[in-house]
Amino acid sequence: MLKEEFVVEMKGITKIYPNGIAANREVDFSVKAGEIHALIGENGAGKSTLMKILFGLEQPTEGEVLVKGESVSFSSPTEAIAKGIGMVHQHFMLVPSLTVAENMVLGMEPRKSGLFIDYKKAVALTREYAERYNLHVEPTARVVDITTGMKQKVEILKALIRGARVLILDEPTAVLTTQETVTLFQELKNLKDQGFTIIFISHKLNEVKSLTDRITIMRAGKSVGVFDTDAITEKEISRRMVGRDVILQVEKDQAQPDRVVLQVDDLRYVNEWDKEVLKGVSFTVRAGEIVGIAGVEGNGQRELVDILFGLRLPQQGRVEVNGVDLIGQPPAAIRKLGVSYVPEDRMTFGIAATASIEENVISDRYSKRRFNWGPLFRMKELHKESDTLIRDYAVLSKSRKQEVGMLSGGNIQKVVVAREFSSDPILIIADQPTRGIDVGATELIRKKIVELSRAGAAVLLVSADLNEVMELSDSLIVLYEGQIAGCFDDGLWDDEMMGEYMLGIRTQSEEEIGRAVYA
């Protein structure tokens, strides 16, 4: 194999943070020109750090990066982009109030007379690149109004218009439907045929198998092998990622639903852009069952969850837990009713990043008599509780005193889940509980959700991962443009049918939805 075949080479990359944590240890990573190369591994395996180094967001402690055979040292993403390296982040970096064209040229705006932004030229430039790379977008549409699939295309075009020839895609299908994923893969293969190189970071092994040419697997900060995609099975990939066999499908008994715990009636919400994002949503969740909410992101899921946990006020509707009205109640009061919440954004709403693992994992129970005696804490009981949760939820850490923000994404999510699932909840609101985490952490969290539901908890599962919501749910609701497009009983669905409901191609009648919601 000739050296010239590689467009990117990373040799002996080591990254040690000031607190002593080694994210990468002598990692070698090479990508051929014109290939789609998967980079996979558990959260904390070091793949995100490796890509941040390649994109200039981090600098290595040791090692060398070569682009087209030239040794480089990027101190910022701007320098990486200048060398043809672009990155599309998992969470879109778009300004919702601006148009597609305005987002496309942000920071490199064409000017008229050297003073004013030439909007017509921005629109023309957007159309030119969209046609050239078969990534069709609407230049004059506001980002807040376009689909998630189109937002993904805008992000890719933003990198291409800035001259990227190597694209790093971080979990690009996390928020896409089956149909949108198929379209994206066709577009990525088209880019590959035009000579672009794509580094594809994903936890969806079936997608890795169907799209990529080669795979680099990382574990514990090191590369454990590079494989031709056709020469390795999904099971072998999982085993090499986590060091053991992983059960990729969740086993669950038939649900035995009991009383209604959560009742939602005619919920309506208008957002800050005067867009009605919830249009009369009604449903129930009973003790002992998992009700899934499926849908492409941006169809009202976030607003629904925020209202249920007291973070937003609806313009109309009723929400009750065990007959107690939640509207207008603060999150602390809702927690006291027995509601647990796993937020979509774990870093903002799930943890205090600079506090310890112990402080985070038991932050909801300091006031319980078991843990305090008057004004004094029972420190032995607090230590015992936190150590038990760290062990039961397999949080990989040096000690309970470690700063939680220094953990990997998967281990941070385990801390959040450990706290929320261990509080004897009557209702669990789980919003994207396994997004962006590895197969090992995903397996653990999914099993816990099923265990708690079968022990009597009511579970509302909101997930953009269609496989997850179909596997775990006992009944399933599809949201489209703020309305319930369909309701289904356990097993009466498949991914193609769900995709059609999620895209608004199919809808059930009001009568069908009403029968299912109040069955």
RODO-2510 file (C-alpha; in nm, 4 decimals, decimal comma):
residues 519
     n   res          X          Y          Z
     1     m     0,0000     0,0000     0,0000
     2     l     0,1498     0,3305    -0,1115
     3     k     0,1632     0,6233     0,1243
     4     e    -0,0023     0,8498    -0,1386
     5     e    -0,3270     0,6549    -0,1022
     6     f    -0,3974     0,8269     0,2282
     7     v    -0,5472     1,1738     0,2350
     8     v    -0,5347     1,1814     0,6177
     9     e    -0,2836     1,0098     0,8451
    10     m    -0,2738     1,0394     1,2218
    11     k     0,0298     0,8743     1,3780
    12     g     0,0866     0,7925     1,7441
    13     i    -0,1782     1,0392     1,8637
    14     t    -0,1847     1,0747     2,2410
    15     k    -0,4062     1,3229     2,4225
    16     i    -0,3707     1,3642     2,7993
    17     y    -0,5809     1,6326     2,9671
    18     p    -0,4491     1,8446     3,2572
    19     n    -0,6436     1,6317     3,5074
    20     g    -0,4456     1,3261     3,3967
    21     i    -0,7185     1,1591     3,1891
    22     a    -0,5787     1,0033     2,8716
    23     a    -0,8404     1,0246     2,5950
    24     n    -0,6110     0,8862     2,3223
    25     r    -0,3106     0,6583     2,3598
    26     e    -0,0773     0,6229     2,0575
    27     v    -0,3613     0,6038     1,8080
    28     d    -0,2912     0,5462     1,4391
    29     f    -0,5727     0,6402     1,2028
    30     s    -0,5540     0,6639     0,8227
    31     v    -0,8189     0,7405     0,5620
    32     k    -0,7892     0,6797     0,1897
    33     a    -0,8895     0,9416    -0,0627
    34     g    -1,2398     0,8750    -0,1966
    35     e    -1,3565     0,6288     0,0691
    36     i    -1,6275     0,6297     0,3347
    37     h    -1,4518     0,5263     0,6528
    38     a    -1,6385     0,4465     0,9764
    39     l    -1,4918     0,5427     1,3142
    40     i    -1,6732     0,3594     1,5908
    41     g    -1,6328     0,2779     1,9576
    42     e    -1,7995     0,3171     2,2941
    43     n    -1,8381     0,6623     2,4434
    44     g    -1,5077     0,7335     2,6119
    45     a    -1,3223     0,5249     2,3550
    46     g    -1,1529     0,8402     2,2259
    47     k    -1,3014     0,8784     1,8784
    48     s    -1,4522     1,2251     1,9394
    49     t    -1,1215     1,3528     2,0791
    50     l    -0,9371     1,2097     1,7793
    51     m    -1,1682     1,3919     1,5382
    52     k    -1,1480     1,7145     1,7400
    53     i    -0,7704     1,6966     1,6963
    54     l    -0,8097     1,6470     1,3218
    55     f    -1,0497     1,9450     1,3051
    56     g    -0,8334     2,1732     1,5166
    57     l    -1,0615     2,1830     1,8212
    58     e    -0,7989     2,0038     2,0333
    59     q    -0,4226     1,9730     2,0104
    60     p    -0,2481     1,6399     2,0695
    61     t    -0,0062     1,5848     2,3562
    62     e     0,2011     1,3681     2,1246
    63     g     0,1811     1,2449     1,7684
    64     e     0,1633     1,3757     1,4137
    65     v    -0,1169     1,4643     1,1719
    66     l    -0,0572     1,4549     0,7965
    67     v    -0,2925     1,5806     0,5257
    68     k    -0,1975     1,4679     0,1736
    69     g     0,1428     1,3723     0,3096
    70     e     0,2103     1,7155     0,4619
    71     s     0,2645     1,7395     0,8383
    72     v     0,0145     1,9870     0,9855
    73     s    -0,0717     2,1305     1,3260
    74     f    -0,4162     2,2887     1,3457
    75     s    -0,4768     2,5366     1,6259
    76     s    -0,8330     2,6100     1,5142
    77     p    -1,1099     2,4784     1,2851
    78     t    -1,0374     2,7694     1,0499
    79     e    -0,6918     2,6234     0,9814
    80     a    -0,8399     2,2752     0,9293
    81     i    -1,0985     2,4098     0,6832
    82     a    -0,8206     2,5886     0,4933
    83     k    -0,6613     2,2441     0,4404
    84     g    -0,9906     2,0918     0,3217
    85     i    -1,1103     1,9301     0,6466
    86     g    -1,4776     1,9946     0,7330
    87     m    -1,6895     1,8679     1,0212
    88     v    -2,0672     1,8326     1,0538
    89     h    -2,1551     1,8145     1,4209
    90     q    -2,4239     1,5917     1,5713
    91     h    -2,6171     1,8947     1,6942
    92     f    -2,6798     2,1308     1,4056
    93     m    -2,4910     2,4625     1,4167
    94     l    -2,7564     2,6662     1,2360
    95     v    -2,9316     2,9939     1,3225
    96     p    -3,3078     2,9128     1,3193
    97     s    -3,4271     3,2672     1,2415
    98     l    -3,2043     3,3013     0,9318
    99     t    -3,2704     3,1580     0,5870
   100     v    -3,0835     2,8631     0,4409
   101     a    -2,8798     3,0959     0,2168
   102     e    -2,7918     3,3253     0,5084
   103     n    -2,6713     3,0266     0,7114
   104     m    -2,4733     2,8984     0,4147
   105     v    -2,2620     3,2138     0,3805
   106     l    -2,2430     3,3117     0,7476
   107     g    -1,8962     3,4543     0,8101
   108     m    -1,8153     3,4716     0,4366
   109     e    -2,1032     3,6888     0,3150
   110     p    -2,0850     3,8204    -0,0435
   111     r    -2,0995     4,2013    -0,0488
   112     k    -2,2383     4,4720    -0,2754
   113     s    -2,0148     4,7769    -0,3066
   114     g    -1,8045     4,6315    -0,0282
   115     l    -2,0643     4,7288     0,2335
   116     f    -2,3983     4,5518     0,2074
   117     i    -2,4675     4,1789     0,2046
   118     d    -2,5575     4,0602    -0,1457
   119     y    -2,8498     3,8317    -0,0587
   120     k    -2,9276     3,7448    -0,4224
   121     k    -2,5707     3,6231    -0,4671
   122     a    -2,5975     3,4163    -0,1477
   123     v    -2,9139     3,2530    -0,2834
   124     a    -2,7501     3,1900    -0,6225
   125     l    -2,4400     3,0420    -0,4565
   126     t    -2,6562     2,8120    -0,2441
   127     r    -2,8477     2,6905    -0,5508
   128     e    -2,5231     2,6352    -0,7423
   129     y    -2,3718     2,4106    -0,4725
   130     a    -2,6999     2,2305    -0,4060
   131     e    -2,7269     2,1342    -0,7751
   132     r    -2,3571     2,0515    -0,8095
   133     y    -2,3637     1,8013    -0,5233
   134     n    -2,7252     1,6829    -0,5566
   135     l    -2,8086     1,8139    -0,2070
   136     h    -3,1344     1,9910    -0,2794
   137     v    -3,2349     2,2665    -0,0356
   138     e    -3,4601     2,5737    -0,0497
   139     p    -3,2296     2,8781    -0,0203
   140     t    -3,4974     3,1291     0,0837
   141     a    -3,6657     2,9157     0,3508
   142     r    -3,6044     2,9969     0,7161
   143     v    -3,4181     2,7198     0,8951
   144     v    -3,6883     2,7072     1,1651
   145     d    -3,9380     2,6002     0,8988
   146     i    -3,7414     2,3296     0,7142
   147     t    -3,7243     1,9559     0,7825
   148     t    -3,4486     1,7898     0,9809
   149     g    -3,3307     1,6122     0,6676
   150     m    -3,2868     1,9453     0,4888
   151     k    -3,0990     2,0900     0,7878
   152     q    -2,8552     1,8013     0,7570
   153     k    -2,8026     1,8867     0,3894
   154     v    -2,7441     2,2535     0,4759
   155     e    -2,4739     2,1540     0,7253
   156     i    -2,2978     1,9407     0,4636
   157     l    -2,3247     2,2158     0,2025
   158     k    -2,1819     2,4669     0,4515
   159     a    -1,8688     2,2540     0,4735
   160     l    -1,8489     2,2011     0,0962
   161     i    -1,8895     2,5702     0,0123
   162     r    -1,5912     2,6422     0,2376
   163     g    -1,3750     2,4029     0,0386
   164     a    -1,3895     2,0806     0,2406
   165     r    -1,2729     1,7657     0,0603
   166     v    -1,2685     1,5514     0,3740
   167     l    -1,5979     1,5480     0,5658
   168     i    -1,6242     1,4319     0,9275
   169     l    -1,9879     1,3398     0,9973
   170     d    -2,0723     1,2935     1,3663
   171     e    -2,3836     1,0744     1,4104
   172     p    -2,5446     1,2217     1,0961
   173     t    -2,8534     0,9960     1,1026
   174     a    -2,9391     1,0348     1,4726
   175     v    -3,2425     1,2513     1,3958
   176     l    -3,3436     1,1209     1,0509
   177     t    -3,6251     0,8902     0,9436
   178     t    -3,5555     0,5702     0,7507
   179     q    -3,6438     0,7423     0,4236
   180     e    -3,4260     1,0465     0,5003
   181     t    -3,1372     0,8172     0,5928
   182     v    -3,1688     0,6320     0,2609
   183     t    -3,1611     0,9674     0,0790
   184     l    -2,8608     1,0883     0,2795
   185     f    -2,6671     0,7690     0,2047
   186     q    -2,7329     0,8110    -0,1673
   187     e    -2,6017     1,1676    -0,1437
   188     l    -2,2914     1,0582     0,0494
   189     k    -2,2179     0,7894    -0,2067
   190     n    -2,2543     1,0528    -0,4784
   191     l    -1,9964     1,2694    -0,2973
   192     k    -1,7668     0,9684    -0,2713
   193     d    -1,8013     0,9125    -0,6482
   194     q    -1,6921     1,2748    -0,6982
   195     g    -1,3733     1,2096    -0,5023
   196     f    -1,4712     1,3302    -0,1551
   197     t    -1,3545     1,1437     0,1543
   198     i    -1,6014     1,0856     0,4369
   199     i    -1,5306     0,9894     0,7972
   200     f    -1,8563     0,8485     0,9346
   201     i    -1,9036     0,8364     1,3136
   202     s    -2,2062     0,6302     1,4137
   203     h    -2,3389     0,3874     1,6726
   204     k    -2,5842     0,2318     1,4262
   205     l    -2,3966    -0,0754     1,3134
   206     n    -2,6417    -0,1670     1,0385
   207     e    -2,5768     0,1733     0,8807
   208     v    -2,2020     0,1327     0,9140
   209     k    -2,2290    -0,2014     0,7358
   210     s    -2,4472    -0,0690     0,4543
   211     l    -2,2573     0,2535     0,3811
   212     t    -1,8868     0,2307     0,4574
   213     d    -1,5802     0,0813     0,2895
   214     r    -1,3597     0,0362     0,5969
   215     i    -1,3983     0,0558     0,9737
   216     t    -1,1632     0,1653     1,2501
   217     i    -1,2742     0,0391     1,5921
   218     m    -1,1588     0,2136     1,9102
   219     r    -1,1713     0,0984     2,2714
   220     a    -1,0309     0,2641     2,5859
   221     g    -0,8452     0,5328     2,3929
   222     k    -0,6753     0,2962     2,1491
   223     s    -0,7406     0,1587     1,8037
   224     v    -0,8207    -0,2121     1,8227
   225     g    -0,8224    -0,2714     1,4506
   226     v    -0,9004    -0,1571     1,0982
   227     f    -1,1289    -0,3800     0,8897
   228     d    -1,2825    -0,3973     0,5465
   229     t    -1,6532    -0,3516     0,6180
   230     d    -1,7567    -0,6552     0,4162
   231     a    -1,5183    -0,8768     0,6162
   232     i    -1,6657    -0,8244     0,9656
   233     t    -2,0100    -0,8912     1,1167
   234     e    -2,2149    -0,6581     1,3372
   235     k    -2,1732    -0,9014     1,6272
   236     e    -1,7943    -0,9032     1,5889
   237     i    -1,7907    -0,5216     1,5689
   238     s    -1,9888    -0,5007     1,8948
   239     r    -1,7623    -0,7515     2,0680
   240     r    -1,4486    -0,5622     1,9689
   241     m    -1,6033    -0,2313     2,0784
   242     v    -1,6994    -0,3402     2,4286
   243     g    -1,4811    -0,6467     2,4839
   244     r    -1,7785    -0,8811     2,5164
   245     d    -2,0902    -0,9919     2,3287
   246     v    -2,3721    -0,7356     2,3383
   247     i    -2,7430    -0,8191     2,3183
   248     l    -2,8581    -0,5856     2,0411
   249     q    -3,2303    -0,6610     2,0865
   250     v    -3,4216    -0,5969     2,4092
   251     e    -3,6195    -0,8834     2,5548
   252     k    -3,9408    -0,7787     2,7316
   253     d    -4,2487    -0,9500     2,8660
   254     q    -4,5965    -0,8523     2,7570
   255     a    -4,7042    -0,5344     2,9347
   256     q    -4,9769    -0,5542     3,1996
   257     p    -5,0958    -0,1917     3,2149
   258     d    -5,2785    -0,0742     3,5264
   259     r    -5,4208     0,2677     3,6194
   260     v    -5,3646     0,5858     3,4170
   261     v    -5,0665     0,7764     3,5604
   262     l    -5,0190     1,0503     3,2996
   263     q    -5,3160     1,2161     3,1310
   264     v    -5,2602     1,4732     2,8552
   265     d    -5,5632     1,6477     2,7016
   266     d    -5,5806     1,8935     2,4083
   267     l    -5,2317     2,0362     2,4578
   268     r    -5,1594     2,3410     2,2427
   269     y    -4,8416     2,5481     2,2295
   270     v    -4,7242     2,8429     2,0166
   271     n    -4,3489     2,9052     2,0178
   272     e    -4,1465     3,2274     2,0209
   273     w    -4,1661     3,2519     1,6396
   274     d    -4,5493     3,2436     1,6535
   275     k    -4,5526     2,8927     1,5126
   276     e    -4,8094     2,6500     1,6539
   277     v    -4,5970     2,3472     1,7361
   278     l    -4,8516     2,1475     1,9410
   279     k    -5,2021     2,1265     1,7987
   280     g    -5,4390     1,9531     2,0385
   281     v    -5,2245     1,6589     2,1536
   282     s    -5,3983     1,4070     2,3808
   283     f    -5,2800     1,0707     2,5175
   284     t    -5,2425     0,8625     2,8342
   285     v    -4,9618     0,6575     2,9886
   286     r    -5,0527     0,3811     3,2328
   287     a    -4,8579     0,2148     3,5097
   288     g    -4,6615    -0,0830     3,3783
   289     e    -4,6351     0,0259     3,0148
   290     i    -4,3926     0,2070     2,7845
   291     v    -4,5548     0,4577     2,5511
   292     g    -4,3219     0,5721     2,2759
   293     i    -4,3290     0,9063     2,0958
   294     a    -4,1781     0,8776     1,7479
   295     g    -4,1259     1,1545     1,4969
   296     v    -3,8695     1,3546     1,3079
   297     e    -3,7209     1,6166     1,5382
   298     g    -3,8932     1,9540     1,5253
   299     n    -4,2475     1,8157     1,5229
   300     g    -4,3333     1,9148     1,8793
   301     q    -4,1500     1,6535     2,0862
   302     r    -3,9228     1,8984     2,2690
   303     e    -4,2069     2,1370     2,3532
   304     l    -4,4228     1,8481     2,4737
   305     v    -4,1552     1,7197     2,7109
   306     d    -4,0779     2,0704     2,8387
   307     i    -4,4457     2,1253     2,9219
   308     l    -4,4744     1,7903     3,0989
   309     f    -4,1813     1,8776     3,3250
   310     g    -4,2837     2,2363     3,3948
   311     l    -4,0270     2,4064     3,1702
   312     r    -4,2860     2,5702     2,9412
   313     l    -4,6478     2,6830     2,9787
   314     p    -4,8976     2,5762     2,7101
   315     q    -5,1585     2,8146     2,5720
   316     q    -5,4232     2,5471     2,6214
   317     g    -5,4660     2,1965     2,7592
   318     r    -5,4439     1,9832     3,0693
   319     v    -5,1677     1,7612     3,2081
   320     e    -5,2247     1,5452     3,5157
   321     v    -5,0186     1,2893     3,7066
   322     n    -5,2345     1,0689     3,9285
   323     g    -5,5060     1,3341     3,9017
   324     v    -5,2813     1,6262     4,0077
   325     d    -5,2626     1,9163     3,7615
   326     l    -4,9043     1,9868     3,6486
   327     i    -4,9656     2,3072     3,4529
   328     g    -4,7861     2,5942     3,6236
   329     q    -4,6004     2,3655     3,8663
   330     p    -4,2198     2,4058     3,8874
   331     p    -3,9962     2,1033     3,8153
   332     a    -3,9193     2,0559     4,1880
   333     a    -4,2906     2,0151     4,2679
   334     i    -4,3351     1,7764     3,9738
   335     r    -4,0456     1,5654     4,1045
   336     k    -4,2176     1,5382     4,4433
   337     l    -4,5142     1,3783     4,2671
   338     g    -4,2840     1,0923     4,1630
   339     v    -4,1860     1,2084     3,8138
   340     s    -3,8323     1,1382     3,6893
   341     y    -3,6858     1,3099     3,3861
   342     v    -3,3986     1,2064     3,1582
   343     p    -3,3430     1,5188     2,9450
   344     e    -3,2395     1,5270     2,5814
   345     d    -2,9578     1,7717     2,6608
   346     r    -2,7727     1,5978     2,9419
   347     m    -2,5014     1,8632     2,9672
   348     t    -2,7404     2,1569     3,0174
   349     f    -3,0289     1,9985     3,2070
   350     g    -2,8959     1,6637     3,3323
   351     i    -2,5840     1,7431     3,5329
   352     a    -2,3796     2,0067     3,7117
   353     a    -2,0630     1,9566     3,5073
   354     t    -1,8140     2,0880     3,7645
   355     a    -1,9643     1,8913     4,0544
   356     s    -1,8575     1,5370     4,1445
   357     i    -2,0232     1,2166     4,0312
   358     e    -2,1493     1,1684     4,3864
   359     e    -2,2998     1,5171     4,4072
   360     n    -2,4809     1,4636     4,0767
   361     v    -2,6047     1,1125     4,1316
   362     i    -2,7682     1,1872     4,4692
   363     s    -2,8607     1,5533     4,4158
   364     d    -3,2345     1,4762     4,4317
   365     r    -3,2298     1,3017     4,7733
   366     y    -3,0218     1,5062     5,0167
   367     s    -3,3328     1,6078     5,2098
   368     k    -3,4459     1,2513     5,2787
   369     r    -3,4256     1,1483     5,6440
   370     r    -3,2063     0,8527     5,5534
   371     f    -2,9282     1,0903     5,4424
   372     n    -2,9394     1,3624     5,7035
   373     w    -2,9881     1,4155     6,0716
   374     g    -3,1176     1,7654     6,1244
   375     p    -2,8643     2,0077     5,9789
   376     l    -2,5948     1,7401     5,9336
   377     f    -2,5536     1,4920     5,6499
   378     r    -2,5003     1,1227     5,7101
   379     m    -2,1935     1,1031     5,4932
   380     k    -2,1480     0,7257     5,5208
   381     e    -2,5007     0,6724     5,3869
   382     l    -2,4430     0,9221     5,1053
   383     h    -2,1155     0,7527     5,0073
   384     k    -2,2783     0,4104     5,0218
   385     e    -2,5689     0,5224     4,8043
   386     s    -2,3484     0,6835     4,5405
   387     d    -2,1076     0,3879     4,5278
   388     t    -2,4015     0,1509     4,4810
   389     l    -2,5425     0,3542     4,1930
   390     i    -2,2013     0,3905     4,0272
   391     r    -2,1605     0,0117     4,0446
   392     d    -2,5174    -0,0803     3,9402
   393     y    -2,5113     0,1514     3,6394
   394     a    -2,1528     0,0661     3,5392
   395     v    -2,0244     0,4248     3,5475
   396     l    -1,6575     0,4079     3,4486
   397     s    -1,4699     0,6482     3,6757
   398     k    -1,1727     0,6802     3,9082
   399     s    -1,3890     0,7503     4,2137
   400     r    -1,7156     0,9069     4,3248
   401     k    -1,5250     1,2352     4,3688
   402     q    -1,4355     1,2662     4,0001
   403     e    -1,5767     1,5720     3,8229
   404     v    -1,8708     1,4471     3,6215
   405     g    -1,8040     1,6804     3,3267
   406     m    -1,4766     1,4992     3,2601
   407     l    -1,6524     1,1681     3,1926
   408     s    -1,7402     1,0464     2,8435
   409     g    -2,0881     1,1171     2,7066
   410     g    -2,2026     0,7623     2,7724
   411     n    -2,0868     0,7673     3,1326
   412     i    -2,2438     1,1098     3,1927
   413     q    -2,5697     0,9644     3,0637
   414     k    -2,5340     0,6713     3,3038
   415     v    -2,4998     0,9176     3,5940
   416     v    -2,8206     1,0951     3,4870
   417     v    -3,0065     0,7682     3,4399
   418     a    -2,8789     0,6269     3,7712
   419     r    -3,0174     0,9275     3,9589
   420     e    -3,3519     0,9362     3,7766
   421     f    -3,4204     0,5626     3,7673
   422     s    -3,3287     0,4969     4,1327
   423     s    -3,5744     0,7457     4,2863
   424     d    -3,8742     0,5052     4,2886
   425     p    -4,0558     0,7012     4,0160
   426     i    -4,4194     0,6471     3,9264
   427     l    -4,3592     0,8164     3,5899
   428     i    -4,0368     0,8300     3,3872
   429     i    -4,0057     1,0811     3,1040
   430     a    -3,7085     0,9575     2,9003
   431     d    -3,6145     1,2005     2,6225
   432     q    -3,3566     1,0569     2,3784
   433     p    -3,2112     0,8372     2,6577
   434     t    -2,9467     0,6695     2,4397
   435     r    -2,8637     0,9423     2,1869
   436     g    -2,4968     0,9549     2,0942
   437     i    -2,3898     0,6784     2,3304
   438     d    -2,2272     0,3430     2,2603
   439     v    -2,3875     0,0018     2,2317
   440     g    -2,2804    -0,1067     2,5815
   441     a    -2,4381     0,1936     2,7554
   442     t    -2,7410     0,1676     2,5276
   443     e    -2,7920    -0,1967     2,6235
   444     l    -2,7814    -0,1134     2,9950
   445     i    -3,0212     0,1838     2,9733
   446     r    -3,2748     0,0013     2,7569
   447     k    -3,2792    -0,2940     2,9956
   448     k    -3,3351    -0,0614     3,2913
   449     i    -3,6281     0,1090     3,1162
   450     v    -3,7960    -0,2269     3,0573
   451     e    -3,7255    -0,3452     3,4139
   452     l    -3,8770    -0,0332     3,5679
   453     s    -4,1861    -0,0458     3,3497
   454     r    -4,2452    -0,4124     3,4318
   455     a    -4,2044    -0,3270     3,8003
   456     g    -4,4977    -0,0844     3,7698
   457     a    -4,3602     0,2509     3,6530
   458     a    -4,5271     0,4396     3,3698
   459     v    -4,2722     0,5285     3,1008
   460     l    -4,2987     0,7939     2,8301
   461     l    -4,0138     0,7308     2,5837
   462     v    -3,9319     1,0058     2,3336
   463     s    -3,6721     0,8978     2,0790
   464     a    -3,5619     0,9957     1,7303
   465     d    -3,4064     0,6471     1,7031
   466     l    -3,6831     0,4588     1,5256
   467     n    -3,5389     0,1157     1,6061
   468     e    -3,5244     0,2051     1,9757
   469     v    -3,8772     0,3378     1,9994
   470     m    -4,0172     0,0391     1,8080
   471     e    -3,8258    -0,2173     2,0149
   472     l    -3,9021    -0,0742     2,3585
   473     s    -4,2557     0,0601     2,3270
   474     d    -4,5733    -0,1256     2,4209
   475     s    -4,7746     0,1343     2,2321
   476     l    -4,6497     0,4027     2,0003
   477     i    -4,7571     0,7548     1,9023
   478     v    -4,6233     0,9327     1,5940
   479     l    -4,6072     1,3141     1,6000
   480     y    -4,6100     1,5096     1,2753
   481     e    -4,6278     1,8896     1,2644
   482     g    -4,7482     1,9047     1,6229
   483     q    -5,0312     1,6564     1,5814
   484     i    -5,0732     1,2858     1,6418
   485     a    -5,0487     1,1252     1,2998
   486     g    -5,0996     0,7716     1,4265
   487     c    -5,1278     0,5470     1,7340
   488     f    -5,0278     0,1800     1,7341
   489     d    -5,0302    -0,1236     1,9618
   490     d    -4,7236    -0,3371     2,0400
   491     g    -4,5705    -0,4891     1,7301
   492     l    -4,8199    -0,3485     1,4774
   493     w    -4,5557    -0,1448     1,2992
   494     d    -4,2436    -0,1588     1,0863
   495     d    -3,9804     0,1017     1,0031
   496     e    -4,1083     0,1741     0,6523
   497     m    -4,4642     0,2315     0,7729
   498     m    -4,3430     0,4437     1,0660
   499     g    -4,1325     0,6521     0,8294
   500     e    -4,4406     0,7285     0,6188
   501     y    -4,6320     0,8497     0,9253
   502     m    -4,3295     1,0484     1,0481
   503     l    -4,3057     1,2269     0,7114
   504     g    -4,6811     1,2947     0,6926
   505     i    -4,7323     1,0660     0,3945
   506     r    -4,9886     0,8669     0,5940
   507     t    -5,2183     0,9684     0,8812
   508     q    -5,4895     0,7933     1,0790
   509     s    -5,8392     0,9342     1,1135
   510     e    -5,9395     1,1272     1,4272
   511     e    -6,1665     0,8367     1,5184
   512     e    -5,8827     0,5823     1,4928
   513     i    -5,6516     0,8030     1,6998
   514     g    -5,9206     0,8665     1,9625
   515     r    -5,9878     0,4929     2,0041
   516     a    -5,6164     0,4192     2,0454
   517     v    -5,5413     0,7089     2,2814
   518     y    -5,8195     0,6277     2,5244
   519     a    -5,8172     0,2468     2,4879
***
